[in-house]
Each structure stands twice: as structure tokens, then as C-alpha cells.
């Protein structure tokens, strides 16, 4: 299958490695700064890739089967819609959009044109997360009571200075939309997905040089009567500490932890005769950084979906749900009130100046 990548920044390395590992023909690399695309062309499997600085010209000239959109977050939706219109399957880096209007349009247009779209929430493929999801699907937790998602990481001035869009409301959002959205996706996937209400606080506590939040906390009420607790920060000193997902039910408890939900730290279920220590050990993955190993699995799944015609494991609808929850948190914090879901029109741009008052 012919593959192209649009946006050759920090995360593109993992996408190109995953595409190469899954046997895609890397036909083109595109970035508005072509020198960045040329640098990525030095990676294994990329040597014959054509270099473009205009993604529309690239789509017309190369006609790829699959495109990865790894631009700045503010351009994810615009570029992805162009790929859908061109008939290409798309893997969109999180978040799939920064507004509900754009997220809904990605879902609508992909359905209309019969184009497969995958959201890159790669932590769904972690061994620990797959164990917990299996228990949810098998009903082993009994009645779900509450779940918790914690992302306690560190981002400094050097990180935010890598690109001018980082930490802006127009093109990024803050820690909840950028760093914490993976765990927010997992929490909603496990506990819901339908949500009735969200109440939240967000703040900019330690990064006065960005526009958006560096801390957020929220309580979520799911339609099934269970609750979710979310905490996200990029203020941890001195380095990334942990990403945790906890699920509690009347008949079971499970916790994924480590730096990116890459370990299983608790596993207990009523009537389970298995050795929990063995289960925990089998789900451990030693990851080099917060990105983990899931990108290769995302690409393998998307490749199979394109061959068989089934939906990808992580759909555009999944990506839209994660964005909706983050935007609901922002809205609740800005308006100092609970916010009901489903959410109407909302965008990160609605919150410009939120912490400058």
C-alpha cells in the first residue's frame, strides 16, 4: 500500500517507523518546511519518498492509499478532510480536531465517502490496557462504580518553544487536549461512552508563557450511573512521573500505571483463581518514553481494516468523543458550572484569554 505523511515534526518519527515496520511503501513526505521532510527522508524506508511542501499537490500527484496527519493540532481537521475528499484512508494524530464542528464533519464526510479514518490513541494497544478492556467487555467488573485517569507529566519552556503553536488556544489547547487526551480517551472508552454531565476546574499555574492550561481536574457522571475522575498536569518536578488508569466495580478492581499506562499494577476479580502476580507480570511493558509501543499496532490494525473493509479499532467517532470530553471540561471551568453532554458547538478558540483576566 502506498503511504504518505503530512507534518514532519516531533511525533512523525514514530509514525514513519510504524509504517515501515508494517510494510507500507512510503511514497511521500510533506511539510510546509520542506527541509524537515527532507530530514525525515533519511529514515529507513523513506529514501525514495517524494518531498512536498503542499499537501494538496502531494495528494493529487501521489494518490496514496493511506495518509498520516501529524501536523500541529490546529490543522489536523483541515488536512484530514482534504485527505478524505481525495479518497485516502487516514490516521489522524490526536486530537482529531479542536472543535466539535470539525470533529463531526470528519465523521460525517468519512462515512459519506466510505473512507476509513483512525484516531491515533495508541495506548489502547498497551498490554495492560487490553487486559482491562477485556475484563470490561466480559463484564468481570460487575457494576461499574467509578474510574480515574491521572496524567502527571512535565513540560518545560524548551518543549513549548519547539513550535509557536504549542500551548495556544487556536492551534493546540493545554495539557488536557494535548498530553492527557490519551488517558481521557481510555477512561471514556472503559466507563461509558455516554456521559451526562461534567464539572471541572482548569488553571495555568506554572507556565505563564503559554495561553492554555497546565493543570485540570474534573468529575464526570456517566449515563450508566458511574463516575470518572480526571487529573492532568504538566507541572510535575522534575520529569514525567506517571499515567494511571483505575477502574473500580462491584466485583473487580484494576489499575494500569507506569509512565504511560504501560504496566498493570492491580488486578483483582471475584471468583478469579488465577495468580494475579502472573497476570500483572505478563502485562508489563518497559517503554523508553511516554509514547510507548502502540503506533506499530495502530498501523497494523489500519492495514487490516483497509484490506478487509472493517472499521479500524480506534475510529473517528472515538477521537470525537475524546475531544468532546476535553471541550466540556474547558467549558465547565470557564463558566463555573456543570456542563451537560452531548456538547453543542465548542472549540478551543472559544477560551482565548481565559487565564489573562
Secondary structure as UniProt FT lines:
FT   STRAND          2..6
FT   TURN            10..11
FT   HELIX           12..21
FT   TURN            22..23
FT   STRAND          25..30
FT   HELIX           34..40
FT   TURN            41..42
FT   TURN            44..45
FT   TURN            47..48
FT   STRAND          50..52
FT   HELIX           55..62
FT   STRAND          66..69
FT   HELIX           73..75
FT   HELIX           76..85
FT   TURN            86..87
FT   STRAND          89..93
FT   HELIX           100..113
FT   STRAND          117..120
FT   HELIX           122..125
FT   HELIX           127..137
FT   TURN            138..141
FT   STRAND          144..152
FT   HELIX           157..160
FT   TURN            161..162
FT   TURN            164..167
FT   TURN            169..172
FT   TURN            175..180
FT   HELIX           181..191
FT   STRAND          195..203
FT   TURN            208..209
FT   STRAND          215..222
FT   TURN            223..224
FT   STRAND          227..233
FT   STRAND          242..249
FT   STRAND          252..257
FT   TURN            258..261
FT   STRAND          263..269
FT   TURN            270..271
FT   HELIX           276..282
FT   TURN            290..293
FT   HELIX           294..308
FT   HELIX           316..335
FT   STRAND          339..340
FT   HELIX           348..351
FT   TURN            352..355
//
